[in-house]
Each structure stands twice: as structure tokens, then as C-alpha cells.
Amino acid sequence: MSLGQKIRARRREVGLTLEALASCCGRKKSWMSSVESDALDPAPEALVCISDRLSDRSILIYALLENPVCKRIIPRAFSPLNNIKTDPSAILAKTEEELAEAIEAVKILARIFSHAEPEKMPVYKETLFAQLEQVLDVPRCVEEMFDRFKSCGVLTEEDHLEIHIKQQAKVEAHGHHKPERSGEERRHTEGRRVGNRGE
């Protein structure tokens, strides 16, 4: 679910019109419609207004988790993983261990969600959280792996960036994970196209 879809679902849940929600930000119905269709990224102040009007602070958390900058920063806000030696073989062994445990966690989650109403299963929430915590260990461990590689001279910052660029190009070539442009970026690109056609 995208941020816009989450806002729309909550607005409908509380029974507000597009106009009523837009008015809390001093905007028009068309602006709110663009936000809900993800054609426009609302400014932080507008998001706070929307969240307050809908009485749903989870919208702000959701926006943070979807923000590419926060995706990079949030994992680093937590303490590094403990008891890992600094040499590459040790961190690779730890990463392998975490990946194996995450695979088991995903299998458990798959079994849970194969049921028609998984939330009605015994200790559903506790199991869900425990397995997701295990899965979350993987990106933290991978992040730590890159940091350790750089600290011991195996990788430079430029190498790290190059790996990301090559990986992004590879998945885009397969039609996956294309980064979404903001509404402003789309309008800018479309404007340039129109301008070029007129030249």
C-alpha cells in the first residue's frame, strides 16, 4: 500500500470527503486527489495536517518509512550488531547465519498467511512480530557488513556507490524496482518534453 492509498483508506474509514480533508491544509479537492493517487508528494507540514485531521499518527510513520533518505538513516540510528569480529570472514559468517534464520522466519510467515484469516490464529501478533524481527536482522547485518568492509579497506565509499548503481541497473533491466519519481519530477520531465517538441 502506498502513502496515498493509506491516506485514502483512512479518509474513507472516518467518512471525510476529499474537500473536507484538503481544507485542513488550505488546499483544494484536486490537490488532495493528487496526493491520494500518489501523483504529488505532500510537504511535511501538509502531512501533519492530514494526520491530525484523520486522527492517525501512523500516516506520519508510514511516510517516514517510505522516505528513501530515512530508509538509509533509520537502520544506522540503532546500535551496531554486537560480538562480531571486524575481519570480512567473520561478518560474512554472521550474515549467512542471519539469512538462514530469516529464511526460516519467512517460511513460518508464509504458513501463517496461507490461512484465510491469519489474524484469528493463536498468538498471531506475537508470532508475526517475532518472525519480522528475525527478518529485520538481515538488512541490519548487511548494512553492518558494508560498514565493516569499508572500515577494514575492502571497499571504498565509491565502490559502495558503484555496487548500488550496478545493482539498480540490473534490476531495472529486468523490469523491477524502478524508482518512482515525485509529482514535481514528473511535471518537470513532461515540461521538458513539451518544450523540446516545440523547438
C-alpha positions, 0 to 999 in steps of 0.5 A: 500500500502506498502513502496515498492509498493509506491516506485514502483508506483512512479518509474513507474509514472516518467518512471525510470527503476529499474537500473536507480533508484538503481544507485542513491544509488550505488546499483544494479537492484536486490537490488532495486527489493528487496526493491520494493517487500518489501523483504529488508528494505532500510537504511535511507540514501538509502531512501533519495536517492530514494526520491530525485531521484523520486522527492517525499518527501512523500516516506520519510513520508510514511516510517516514518509512517510505522516505528513501533518505530515512530508509538509509538513516533509520537502520544506522540510528540503532546500535551496531550488531554486537560480538562480531569480529571486524575481519570480512570472514567473520561478518560474512559468517554472521550474515549467512547465519542471519539469512538462514534464520530469516529464511526460516522466519519467512517460511513460518510467515508464509504458513501463517498467511496461507490461512484465510484469516491469519489474524484469528490464529493463536498468538498471531501478533506475537508470532508475526512480530517475532518472525519480522524481527528475525527478518529485520536482522538481515538488512541490519547485518548487511548494512553492518557488513558494508560498514565493516568492509569499508572500515577494514579497506575492502571497499571504498565509499565509491565502490559502495556507490558503484555496487548500488548503481550496478545493482539498480541497473540490473534490476531495472533491466529486468523490469523491477524496482524502478524508482518512482519519481515525485509529482514535481519530477514528473511535471518537470520531465513532461515540461521538458518534453513539451518544450523540446517538441516545440523547438 
